[in-house]
Amino acid sequence: ARNIEMSDISDNLKALLDPVASPAPSTSLVSGSIPNPEESADVTNESKDVPVIVPTAVPVAAAVAASDQEDENEEDNENVSEDDIADDNEDDNENGKKGVHKAPDDADRNDVGPSSSTSIQMDPDKPTVFVVPIDASEGARKPRGIYIPVAILSVISLIAILVFVFYPKEKGPGINVNKFTPTAVPLSSKMKEALDTSAKMVKGAYFGNTPPWANADDDPSQRDTAQFKAVEWMVENDLMDRVENDPLQKKEDILLTYFALAAFFYGTNGWNNREGWMTGDHCSWFGVTCYNTTNHVWKIDLHHNGIHGTLVPEVFLIPKLFYFSVWTNEMIGTIPMSIGLAKDMEVVDLEFNEFEGTIPEEVYGLENMRKLWLGSNALIGTISNNISNLNRLTEFHAYVNQLTGTIPRSLFTIPGLVEIDIIINKLEGTIPLEMYDLSSMQYIGLSDNKLEGYIPENIGNLVSLQAYHISKNKITGSIPESIGNCQQLEEFRMFENDMTGTIPDSLYTIGTLEDVSFSQNRFEGTISSAVSNLINMKSWWGHRNDFSGTIPIQFGELPMLREFYMHKNTFIGTIPEELVDAPLWKLYLWGNKLSGSVPEMLWSHPSISELHIADNELTGTISPGIQFMQNATAIQLENNKFEGAIPEEIGFLNQLDILYLQSNNFSGTVPGLLCELVSLSAFHSDCSDGGPVECKCCTSCCADDVCIDRKTGLSTSNMNRRVEVTDRVMPGLWDLDFKNEDFY
């Protein structure tokens, strides 16, 4: 309730109360009754008191009725000014009630109550009753005249108050008028002392500044932080008092360790395994390993533990911490700059998370760092030239990020560098030639960037090299003969570049090779029979080049060959029968100029899952022995010269998903057993209307290099199409727009 100054009530409102009579002479309010303004000396009839009920919260009507006294009583009224409201808001802010006007207590009600001459004291819990004298004579005014104006003004006043209180107001600095913030309970002296002690312990992590959570007594919002909860946990467990100096570890180190571990815990969630955490001795907590002699934590390994959240800066202040790993979790945020304070740190593994931001410059000051693994995150920025300060670094992983800039040459001045893996970034520039002078290098991963350069002759210096990945860059030139010096090489990948030349003979002397990929370059020439020396070869990728000649039969002598990709070259001759001796999983020979029939034993190869020999000039029939190709998931024979019936034995291949037989000379009806294969999702044949194959279960029917999906009526091929073909394939499709780009 608020006082309303009589001067604020306009003459219009007075007229609304009494639109007929002229203003009455000044009269005082006595005993809660409102005098009838129409009373005059001419009216002699006895009057009656009629009660008028006015809502408690709105004493405006009473104030209006007393407007004739405003000149006499103006000095006694308490004015509600903007300064008063500002004072109220300031009080509210001190109580934590920003911008919300608190309900008045008893003293407030007395402050805004009636004075001796201008206001009416109202009981907040009861409606106010005014006794109005009414002349009962015939010419007297009816009481209805008072009810209507009072009711109208009551409603208007109530609306005005509601609008004033609840309508959003312009926010001043630090004020939220729409949010109620309860007054925070003051912290105990013990809690304040613990906050102060903890803040001093970790001040280095905030570079000399007071941590914001240390002000939790004045700023209640800080009480939701992981650090505050950690201090609270330490106080509740009386660690500040119970922990004593240990002969081998200072009290401050023990408290700092507990605090940092607790803050890390409260800053994360979703743990799969949190056994022991926050109870008992910290050395027994899951993933925490201590030195046996001093109880210092030397290792935190929480990999693959379902952890969500951010890294608190305090975790890198744990004394003597040597190893920190949270790889394969779901951690977010940036890498704290406080990592530079972990002077004993040798291994940091943050891979397979969602960290963002740049690699902190402070990390390059950790002279003991041996393994820095930051791969598979969302890091941006560059690799600093200061990485050379990590002179004990052996492994640097930053693959699958969004790093830009160039590879610093200084990286390759680190004498013991063994691994560098920065594939799948946005790095550019030339590959530093200094890299090829490090005889210690075992793994080089530079693929999928925008790097330029060539493979120099001194790659032969890398006598310890085991993996060399430079695929999907802008590398030119040829493979030098000196590659033969890398006798420990296992993986040699350079696909999707612009390299030329032939495969050097020295490459065939590296018996350790398991995986080679020359694909999607411009290599040419033949493949040497010396390939038989590569007895450990598992994957050979040579597709989309200009290799020619015949496929060496020696590939069949490789006892571990699983994947053989030589499609889209210009090989001639037949498919070597000796290939069936290799334990092949995937055989891709499509897009060459191979001829003749398929070796009988190849049709029944027990381990092949994908047989892709389309787009050649192969002849003959499909052998019934195909039923023994039990691991087959995809068989693609299209665009050859196969003939005869489609054997029902294909129906025994219960894992078959793709079967492409179109553009051959097959004829007859597709066997019902084949149509019963539930695994088959794509089956193409020459089953067009009037075509040589009758097939009820084919997903697409083809003619003249065009295949039309039976369900959608759309083409399933990227070859050139002619509209006139479609009528022979699937009559009734003339209404389709075959010139539409989406159709192709």
NULOGU-836738 format. One record per residue (C-alpha): x, y, z. Coordinates in steps of 0.02 Angstrom, whole numbers. Last residue first. Example, Ala and Ser with C-alpha at 12.3 -4.5 7.8 and 13.67 -1.06 7.14 Angstrom:
2
> 684 | -53 | 357
> 615 | -225 | 390
***
This chain:
744
> 1049 | -1905 | -3152
> 870 | -1874 | -3101
> 921 | -1725 | -2996
> 991 | -1639 | -3149
> 822 | -1644 | -3235
> 838 | -1697 | -3415
> 745 | -1858 | -3378
> 589 | -1764 | -3325
> 473 | -1908 | -3290
> 309 | -1916 | -3388
> 380 | -2044 | -3508
> 397 | -2171 | -3367
> 257 | -2283 | -3430
> 363 | -2427 | -3490
> 511 | -2474 | -3380
> 670 | -2524 | -3470
> 608 | -2513 | -3648
> 523 | -2347 | -3614
> 676 | -2285 | -3524
> 791 | -2307 | -3672
> 711 | -2166 | -3772
> 761 | -2040 | -3639
> 943 | -2072 | -3667
> 1060 | -2083 | -3522
> 1244 | -2053 | -3496
> 1315 | -2152 | -3351
> 1295 | -2104 | -3168
> 1183 | -2252 | -3131
> 1037 | -2284 | -3013
> 911 | -2191 | -3121
> 744 | -2147 | -3044
> 580 | -2241 | -3056
> 569 | -2237 | -2867
> 523 | -2416 | -2826
> 589 | -2507 | -2980
> 754 | -2413 | -2983
> 803 | -2383 | -3162
> 970 | -2440 | -3230
> 1043 | -2365 | -3389
> 1194 | -2440 | -3478
> 1093 | -2494 | -3629
> 961 | -2583 | -3526
> 942 | -2606 | -3339
> 813 | -2660 | -3211
> 836 | -2609 | -3030
> 783 | -2689 | -2865
> 777 | -2861 | -2943
> 652 | -2978 | -2858
> 539 | -3025 | -3003
> 677 | -3056 | -3127
> 662 | -3114 | -3307
> 827 | -3089 | -3396
> 852 | -3069 | -3584
> 751 | -2907 | -3595
> 572 | -2892 | -3657
> 532 | -2763 | -3525
> 697 | -2731 | -3435
> 772 | -2870 | -3331
> 954 | -2842 | -3377
> 1008 | -2861 | -3196
> 1032 | -2759 | -3037
> 1006 | -2823 | -2859
> 1029 | -2702 | -2713
> 964 | -2744 | -2538
> 998 | -2931 | -2528
> 1001 | -2990 | -2347
> 829 | -3071 | -2357
> 885 | -3190 | -2494
> 723 | -3269 | -2556
> 747 | -3202 | -2731
> 902 | -3309 | -2751
> 804 | -3465 | -2707
> 673 | -3415 | -2834
> 797 | -3428 | -2975
> 816 | -3278 | -3092
> 736 | -3326 | -3256
> 833 | -3345 | -3416
> 977 | -3250 | -3492
> 1147 | -3178 | -3449
> 1241 | -3087 | -3586
> 1315 | -2948 | -3483
> 1263 | -2768 | -3452
> 1185 | -2803 | -3283
> 1246 | -2927 | -3152
> 1263 | -2819 | -2996
> 1233 | -2910 | -2830
> 1244 | -2811 | -2667
> 1197 | -2870 | -2492
> 1252 | -3052 | -2487
> 1265 | -3118 | -2309
> 1160 | -3275 | -2337
> 1254 | -3331 | -2491
> 1154 | -3490 | -2526
> 1045 | -3402 | -2656
> 1199 | -3381 | -2766
> 1182 | -3568 | -2793
> 1030 | -3529 | -2904
> 1147 | -3496 | -3047
> 1110 | -3349 | -3163
> 1096 | -3431 | -3331
> 1222 | -3416 | -3471
> 1338 | -3275 | -3516
> 1475 | -3161 | -3448
> 1536 | -3029 | -3569
> 1577 | -2887 | -3448
> 1489 | -2729 | -3396
> 1427 | -2786 | -3226
> 1513 | -2918 | -3119
> 1493 | -2842 | -2946
> 1480 | -2962 | -2799
> 1457 | -2884 | -2626
> 1431 | -2965 | -2455
> 1525 | -3127 | -2486
> 1579 | -3223 | -2331
> 1503 | -3388 | -2391
> 1595 | -3394 | -2557
> 1558 | -3581 | -2558
> 1397 | -3557 | -2658
> 1503 | -3481 | -2796
> 1548 | -3660 | -2843
> 1399 | -3656 | -2960
> 1520 | -3563 | -3077
> 1465 | -3401 | -3155
> 1488 | -3418 | -3341
> 1622 | -3372 | -3466
> 1693 | -3205 | -3518
> 1787 | -3058 | -3445
> 1810 | -2901 | -3547
> 1824 | -2777 | -3404
> 1704 | -2654 | -3323
> 1662 | -2757 | -3168
> 1784 | -2862 | -3066
> 1727 | -2815 | -2889
> 1726 | -2962 | -2770
> 1695 | -2906 | -2589
> 1687 | -3031 | -2445
> 1820 | -3153 | -2504
> 1866 | -3282 | -2371
> 1800 | -3446 | -2445
> 1856 | -3423 | -2626
> 1726 | -3523 | -2724
> 1720 | -3415 | -2880
> 1908 | -3389 | -2867
> 1937 | -3576 | -2878
> 1862 | -3582 | -3051
> 1977 | -3445 | -3116
> 1873 | -3307 | -3198
> 1868 | -3323 | -3386
> 1967 | -3226 | -3514
> 1997 | -3040 | -3520
> 2063 | -2899 | -3414
> 2063 | -2724 | -3485
> 2047 | -2626 | -3322
> 1899 | -2539 | -3239
> 1866 | -2667 | -3103
> 2005 | -2763 | -3017
> 1952 | -2745 | -2835
> 1977 | -2902 | -2729
> 1930 | -2886 | -2545
> 1950 | -3019 | -2411
> 2096 | -3113 | -2488
> 2187 | -3255 | -2401
> 2307 | -3273 | -2549
> 2307 | -3440 | -2640
> 2163 | -3387 | -2751
> 2276 | -3256 | -2826
> 2374 | -3396 | -2910
> 2239 | -3409 | -3044
> 2298 | -3243 | -3109
> 2154 | -3139 | -3178
> 2186 | -3137 | -3362
> 2282 | -3022 | -3478
> 2284 | -2833 | -3473
> 2308 | -2702 | -3340
> 2265 | -2524 | -3386
> 2224 | -2448 | -3216
> 2056 | -2409 | -3138
> 2056 | -2550 | -3010
> 2211 | -2617 | -2923
> 2148 | -2636 | -2744
> 2204 | -2797 | -2658
> 2154 | -2814 | -2476
> 2195 | -2964 | -2367
> 2371 | -3015 | -2416
> 2448 | -3113 | -2271
> 2527 | -3262 | -2360
> 2591 | -3163 | -2509
> 2622 | -3294 | -2644
> 2465 | -3250 | -2740
> 2537 | -3078 | -2771
> 2676 | -3171 | -2862
> 2559 | -3199 | -3010
> 2601 | -3023 | -3065
> 2451 | -2929 | -3137
> 2491 | -2901 | -3318
> 2556 | -2747 | -3404
> 2504 | -2572 | -3355
> 2499 | -2454 | -3209
> 2426 | -2285 | -3253
> 2351 | -2238 | -3085
> 2178 | -2251 | -3009
> 2209 | -2401 | -2897
> 2372 | -2454 | -2817
> 2319 | -2498 | -2640
> 2402 | -2656 | -2573
> 2347 | -2708 | -2399
> 2416 | -2852 | -2295
> 2598 | -2867 | -2351
> 2706 | -2963 | -2229
> 2789 | -3072 | -2362
> 2842 | -2924 | -2467
> 2976 | -3021 | -2559
> 2847 | -3085 | -2684
> 2835 | -2907 | -2749
> 2995 | -2950 | -2841
> 2881 | -2993 | -2987
> 2886 | -2808 | -3024
> 2729 | -2703 | -3051
> 2730 | -2619 | -3219
> 2746 | -2441 | -3275
> 2651 | -2288 | -3217
> 2618 | -2180 | -3066
> 2502 | -2034 | -3092
> 2422 | -2020 | -2920
> 2257 | -2084 | -2855
> 2323 | -2237 | -2766
> 2503 | -2268 | -2713
> 2453 | -2349 | -2549
> 2563 | -2474 | -2459
> 2521 | -2573 | -2302
> 2619 | -2715 | -2224
> 2799 | -2678 | -2272
> 2926 | -2768 | -2161
> 3011 | -2857 | -2308
> 3077 | -2695 | -2379
> 3166 | -2762 | -2533
> 3021 | -2726 | -2651
> 3044 | -2540 | -2620
> 3219 | -2549 | -2690
> 3147 | -2587 | -2862
> 3075 | -2413 | -2872
> 2889 | -2399 | -2913
> 2876 | -2293 | -3067
> 2864 | -2108 | -3100
> 2735 | -1980 | -3047
> 2662 | -1900 | -2892
> 2515 | -1781 | -2894
> 2436 | -1823 | -2727
> 2285 | -1924 | -2679
> 2372 | -2076 | -2603
> 2544 | -2065 | -2520
> 2546 | -2205 | -2392
> 2694 | -2313 | -2340
> 2658 | -2416 | -2184
> 2779 | -2548 | -2117
> 2952 | -2470 | -2142
> 3090 | -2554 | -2041
> 3209 | -2569 | -2190
> 3204 | -2385 | -2229
> 3361 | -2392 | -2336
> 3257 | -2450 | -2486
> 3177 | -2279 | -2490
> 3342 | -2222 | -2564
> 3274 | -2260 | -2738
> 3172 | -2102 | -2727
> 2982 | -2107 | -2747
> 2934 | -1978 | -2877
> 2895 | -1793 | -2887
> 2744 | -1699 | -2820
> 2656 | -1682 | -2653
> 2501 | -1574 | -2646
> 2416 | -1657 | -2497
> 2295 | -1802 | -2479
> 2420 | -1934 | -2421
> 2586 | -1898 | -2333
> 2593 | -2047 | -2214
> 2760 | -2129 | -2175
> 2758 | -2267 | -2045
> 2901 | -2372 | -1975
> 3052 | -2257 | -1997
> 3205 | -2313 | -1898
> 3327 | -2292 | -2045
> 3263 | -2118 | -2081
> 3419 | -2065 | -2174
> 3350 | -2143 | -2333
> 3226 | -2002 | -2338
> 3383 | -1911 | -2393
> 3332 | -1926 | -2575
> 3191 | -1804 | -2549
> 3006 | -1844 | -2552
> 2923 | -1690 | -2623
> 2845 | -1527 | -2568
> 2676 | -1453 | -2531
> 2559 | -1466 | -2384
> 2374 | -1430 | -2388
> 2323 | -1555 | -2253
> 2254 | -1731 | -2263
> 2409 | -1831 | -2220
> 2558 | -1772 | -2116
> 2589 | -1924 | -2007
> 2774 | -1968 | -1984
> 2811 | -2114 | -1868
> 2982 | -2187 | -1825
> 3096 | -2035 | -1826
> 3262 | -2062 | -1735
> 3367 | -2033 | -1891
> 3310 | -1854 | -1892
> 3384 | -1780 | -2052
> 3226 | -1806 | -2154
> 3126 | -1685 | -2047
> 3248 | -1547 | -2088
> 3170 | -1545 | -2262
> 3024 | -1449 | -2189
> 2861 | -1498 | -2278
> 2815 | -1343 | -2377
> 2669 | -1230 | -2338
> 2499 | -1275 | -2270
> 2416 | -1344 | -2115
> 2228 | -1360 | -2112
> 2215 | -1516 | -2005
> 2184 | -1699 | -2042
> 2353 | -1777 | -2002
> 2466 | -1700 | -1869
> 2556 | -1854 | -1805
> 2739 | -1830 | -1762
> 2829 | -1975 | -1683
> 3009 | -2011 | -1632
> 3086 | -1845 | -1584
> 3248 | -1875 | -1489
> 3352 | -1731 | -1557
> 3222 | -1593 | -1554
> 3281 | -1486 | -1700
> 3138 | -1555 | -1804
> 3007 | -1451 | -1716
> 3109 | -1295 | -1753
> 3056 | -1308 | -1934
> 2882 | -1257 | -1881
> 2745 | -1344 | -1982
> 2648 | -1204 | -2063
> 2490 | -1109 | -2020
> 2326 | -1186 | -1968
> 2265 | -1310 | -1838
> 2086 | -1370 | -1852
> 2101 | -1536 | -1760
> 2110 | -1716 | -1818
> 2293 | -1749 | -1773
> 2388 | -1654 | -1638
> 2508 | -1789 | -1581
> 2687 | -1751 | -1530
> 2795 | -1895 | -1470
> 2978 | -1893 | -1413
> 2993 | -1726 | -1326
> 3148 | -1707 | -1218
> 3196 | -1539 | -1295
> 3026 | -1465 | -1266
> 3095 | -1292 | -1300
> 3083 | -1335 | -1487
> 2896 | -1312 | -1469
> 2936 | -1127 | -1459
> 2904 | -1112 | -1645
> 2721 | -1122 | -1598
> 2600 | -1242 | -1682
> 2460 | -1133 | -1746
> 2281 | -1088 | -1702
> 2134 | -1203 | -1677
> 2096 | -1353 | -1568
> 1935 | -1451 | -1594
> 1989 | -1620 | -1524
> 2054 | -1779 | -1605
> 2237 | -1771 | -1556
> 2315 | -1679 | -1410
> 2451 | -1802 | -1358
> 2608 | -1723 | -1287
> 2732 | -1859 | -1241
> 2904 | -1822 | -1171
> 2880 | -1661 | -1072
> 3021 | -1628 | -951
> 3056 | -1452 | -1015
> 2877 | -1396 | -990
> 2891 | -1218 | -1058
> 2803 | -1259 | -1221
> 2643 | -1291 | -1125
> 2635 | -1108 | -1078
> 2595 | -1059 | -1257
> 2426 | -1140 | -1232
> 2372 | -1245 | -1382
> 2227 | -1143 | -1448
> 2042 | -1150 | -1415
> 1940 | -1308 | -1406
> 1936 | -1470 | -1309
> 1807 | -1595 | -1368
> 1885 | -1759 | -1317
> 1976 | -1896 | -1413
> 2153 | -1856 | -1355
> 2197 | -1765 | -1194
> 2355 | -1863 | -1152
> 2489 | -1767 | -1058
> 2649 | -1862 | -1016
> 2808 | -1792 | -938
> 2744 | -1670 | -808
> 2867 | -1622 | -672
> 2852 | -1435 | -707
> 2663 | -1435 | -699
> 2653 | -1245 | -698
> 2634 | -1232 | -888
> 2472 | -1329 | -876
> 2407 | -1175 | -787
> 2361 | -1106 | -957
> 2207 | -1217 | -946
> 2164 | -1320 | -1102
> 2001 | -1248 | -1162
> 1823 | -1306 | -1140
> 1753 | -1480 | -1161
> 1778 | -1656 | -1095
> 1684 | -1800 | -1173
> 1802 | -1944 | -1135
> 1922 | -2039 | -1245
> 2087 | -1978 | -1170
> 2088 | -1915 | -992
> 2273 | -1941 | -956
> 2393 | -1851 | -839
> 2566 | -1921 | -798
> 2706 | -1845 | -692
> 2619 | -1751 | -553
> 2754 | -1709 | -423
> 2645 | -1580 | -336
> 2466 | -1562 | -398
> 2463 | -1389 | -477
> 2401 | -1453 | -647
> 2233 | -1500 | -573
> 2207 | -1321 | -512
> 2163 | -1255 | -685
> 1996 | -1348 | -686
> 1975 | -1457 | -840
> 1798 | -1450 | -904
> 1648 | -1564 | -902
> 1595 | -1738 | -952
> 1683 | -1900 | -904
> 1628 | -2063 | -985
> 1778 | -2159 | -917
> 1880 | -2197 | -1073
> 2040 | -2132 | -995
> 2048 | -2086 | -812
> 2236 | -2100 | -784
> 2305 | -1984 | -651
> 2486 | -2025 | -611
> 2620 | -1960 | -492
> 2514 | -1923 | -339
> 2631 | -1898 | -192
> 2610 | -2035 | -62
> 2796 | -2018 | -17
> 2870 | -2193 | -28
> 2744 | -2291 | -129
> 2724 | -2152 | -256
> 2541 | -2126 | -289
> 2422 | -2184 | -425
> 2249 | -2110 | -454
> 2134 | -2191 | -582
> 2008 | -2252 | -453
> 2041 | -2176 | -282
> 2153 | -2275 | -165
> 2291 | -2144 | -162
> 2160 | -2016 | -109
> 2141 | -2099 | 60
> 1961 | -2112 | 118
> 1809 | -2047 | 27
> 1791 | -1916 | -110
> 1828 | -2042 | -247
> 1837 | -2224 | -194
> 1764 | -2295 | -354
> 1718 | -2161 | -478
> 1692 | -2275 | -628
> 1578 | -2230 | -771
> 1594 | -2045 | -730
> 1454 | -1934 | -794
> 1510 | -1775 | -708
> 1651 | -1648 | -705
> 1702 | -1491 | -610
> 1662 | -1574 | -444
> 1793 | -1709 | -476
> 1928 | -1590 | -538
> 1895 | -1477 | -388
> 1911 | -1628 | -272
> 2075 | -1681 | -353
> 2145 | -1504 | -340
> 2091 | -1483 | -158
> 2158 | -1651 | -101
> 2324 | -1621 | -188
> 2338 | -1443 | -121
> 2301 | -1505 | 56
> 2438 | -1637 | 42
> 2563 | -1515 | -31
> 2525 | -1387 | 104
> 2549 | -1518 | 240
> 2723 | -1554 | 175
> 2768 | -1726 | 112
> 2902 | -1850 | 164
> 2898 | -1832 | 353
> 2713 | -1790 | 340
> 2650 | -1625 | 404
> 2475 | -1643 | 472
> 2305 | -1657 | 393
> 2168 | -1661 | 524
> 2140 | -1473 | 536
> 2112 | -1423 | 355
> 2045 | -1596 | 318
> 1895 | -1574 | 433
> 1788 | -1681 | 319
> 1656 | -1545 | 306
> 1794 | -1417 | 282
> 1874 | -1516 | 140
> 1706 | -1542 | 56
> 1669 | -1355 | 67
> 1838 | -1317 | -9
> 1800 | -1434 | -154
> 1626 | -1363 | -174
> 1701 | -1189 | -186
> 1824 | -1250 | -318
> 1691 | -1335 | -423
> 1594 | -1174 | -433
> 1414 | -1158 | -373
> 1463 | -1052 | -223
> 1535 | -922 | -339
> 1361 | -853 | -370
> 1353 | -803 | -187
> 1474 | -658 | -216
> 1521 | -578 | -50
> 1557 | -740 | 43
> 1607 | -827 | -119
> 1752 | -707 | -142
> 1882 | -848 | -153
> 1783 | -915 | -302
> 1852 | -772 | -408
> 2031 | -831 | -384
> 2141 | -691 | -320
> 2266 | -643 | -453
> 2447 | -697 | -453
> 2440 | -791 | -617
> 2275 | -878 | -582
> 2354 | -1050 | -571
> 2490 | -973 | -463
> 2361 | -921 | -335
> 2326 | -1103 | -300
> 2386 | -1116 | -119
> 2335 | -938 | -75
> 2157 | -970 | -133
> 2150 | -1129 | -31
> 2200 | -1040 | 129
> 2075 | -898 | 100
> 1936 | -1018 | 61
> 1976 | -1119 | 217
> 1974 | -962 | 324
> 1807 | -911 | 255
> 1738 | -1085 | 285
> 1798 | -1082 | 465
> 1725 | -909 | 491
> 1558 | -974 | 434
> 1488 | -910 | 273
> 1345 | -787 | 273
> 1180 | -860 | 211
> 1143 | -787 | 42
> 991 | -672 | 24
> 873 | -747 | -101
> 885 | -691 | -281
> 718 | -648 | -358
> 728 | -620 | -544
> 622 | -500 | -645
> 700 | -337 | -588
> 875 | -390 | -632
> 994 | -258 | -572
> 1183 | -262 | -598
> 1187 | -99 | -693
> 1012 | -30 | -717
> 875 | -127 | -799
> 733 | -34 | -880
> 571 | -90 | -804
> 470 | -245 | -839
> 287 | -221 | -783
> 256 | -312 | -620
> 250 | -182 | -483
> 192 | -29 | -576
> 71 | -127 | -685
> -6 | -210 | -532
> -22 | -43 | -444
> -105 | 38 | -594
> -225 | -108 | -615
> -276 | -96 | -433
> -301 | 91 | -449
> -410 | 74 | -603
> -515 | -61 | -517
> -536 | 43 | -360
> -575 | 200 | -462
> -715 | 112 | -552
> -786 | 37 | -392
> -780 | 205 | -303
> -860 | 293 | -450
> -1002 | 163 | -458
> -1037 | 142 | -273
> -1056 | 327 | -233
> -1194 | 366 | -359
> -1285 | 205 | -312
> -1323 | 282 | -141
> -1473 | 376 | -215
> -1473 | 567 | -194
> -1610 | 638 | -84
> -1770 | 702 | -156
> -1877 | 565 | -78
> -1797 | 579 | 90
> -1681 | 446 | 155
> -1529 | 557 | 151
> -1375 | 447 | 147
> -1232 | 458 | 269
> -1086 | 348 | 210
> -1004 | 229 | 332
> -840 | 167 | 259
> -791 | -15 | 282
> -615 | -71 | 243
> -592 | -252 | 193
> -493 | -356 | 316
> -317 | -429 | 324
> -221 | -272 | 283
> -313 | -173 | 416
> -323 | 1 | 350
> -284 | 165 | 438
> -365 | 307 | 338
> -266 | 454 | 281
> -271 | 644 | 283
> -295 | 713 | 458
> -203 | 618 | 591
> -92 | 532 | 466
> -144 | 369 | 384
> -28 | 222 | 353
> 124 | 219 | 238
> 252 | 217 | 376
> 144 | 108 | 486
> 136 | -23 | 347
> 322 | -17 | 328
> 343 | -45 | 514
> 230 | -197 | 505
> 326 | -272 | 359
> 310 | -209 | 182
> 318 | -336 | 40
> 485 | -325 | -48
> 506 | -230 | -208
> 605 | -333 | -330
> 747 | -247 | -424
> 883 | -357 | -350
> 826 | -448 | -196
> 996 | -495 | -121
> 960 | -404 | 40
> 1078 | -263 | -4
> 992 | -253 | -171
> 823 | -231 | -88
> 888 | -89 | 16
> 952 | -5 | -142
> 785 | -34 | -224
> 694 | 50 | -80
> 812 | 197 | -86
> 780 | 214 | -272
> 594 | 209 | -238
> 610 | 349 | -110
> 717 | 450 | -231
> 584 | 431 | -364
> 460 | 509 | -244
> 326 | 441 | -128
> 271 | 592 | -27
> 216 | 570 | 152
> 62 | 680 | 180
> 60 | 801 | 327
> 109 | 953 | 224
> -37 | 925 | 106
> -166 | 921 | 246
> -250 | 1091 | 235
> -239 | 1110 | 46
> -293 | 927 | 19
> -450 | 939 | 126
> -573 | 942 | -17
> -488 | 785 | -87
> -554 | 676 | 54
> -665 | 573 | -60
> -517 | 547 | -171
> -412 | 478 | -27
> -550 | 358 | 19
> -561 | 299 | -159
> -374 | 275 | -166
> -363 | 158 | -17
> -327 | 11 | -135
> -256 | -145 | -54
> -401 | -162 | 66
> -535 | -166 | -68
> -673 | -39 | -31
> -838 | -86 | 52
> -966 | 54 | 68
> -1078 | 46 | 223
> -1239 | 149 | 218
> -1268 | 268 | 364
> -1442 | 345 | 359
> -1495 | 527 | 349
> -1645 | 611 | 426
> -1736 | 725 | 307
> -1700 | 908 | 320
> -1617 | 941 | 153
> -1618 | 1123 | 117
> -1468 | 1156 | 228
> -1362 | 1051 | 114
> -1299 | 868 | 96
> -1250 | 830 | -82
> -1066 | 794 | -41
> -1119 | 649 | 73
> -989 | 639 | 210
> -873 | 486 | 208
> -866 | 392 | 373
> -706 | 314 | 446
> -725 | 387 | 617
> -702 | 564 | 552
> -639 | 620 | 384
> -626 | 811 | 381
> -731 | 927 | 273
> -684 | 1068 | 157
> -835 | 1135 | 65
> -911 | 1026 | -67
> -864 | 1042 | -248
> -1016 | 1070 | -360
> -1141 | 932 | -379
> -1180 | 842 | -538
> -1027 | 742 | -596
> -981 | 694 | -419
> -849 | 557 | -411
> -803 | 579 | -593
> -790 | 765 | -564
> -658 | 734 | -434
> -565 | 622 | -558
> -572 | 761 | -686
> -510 | 886 | -558
> -351 | 789 | -549
> -287 | 685 | -406
> -98 | 709 | -389
> -121 | 854 | -269
> -202 | 736 | -146
> -43 | 638 | -130
> -68 | 451 | -137
> 5 | 351 | 7
> 62 | 173 | -39
> 0 | 0 | 0
***
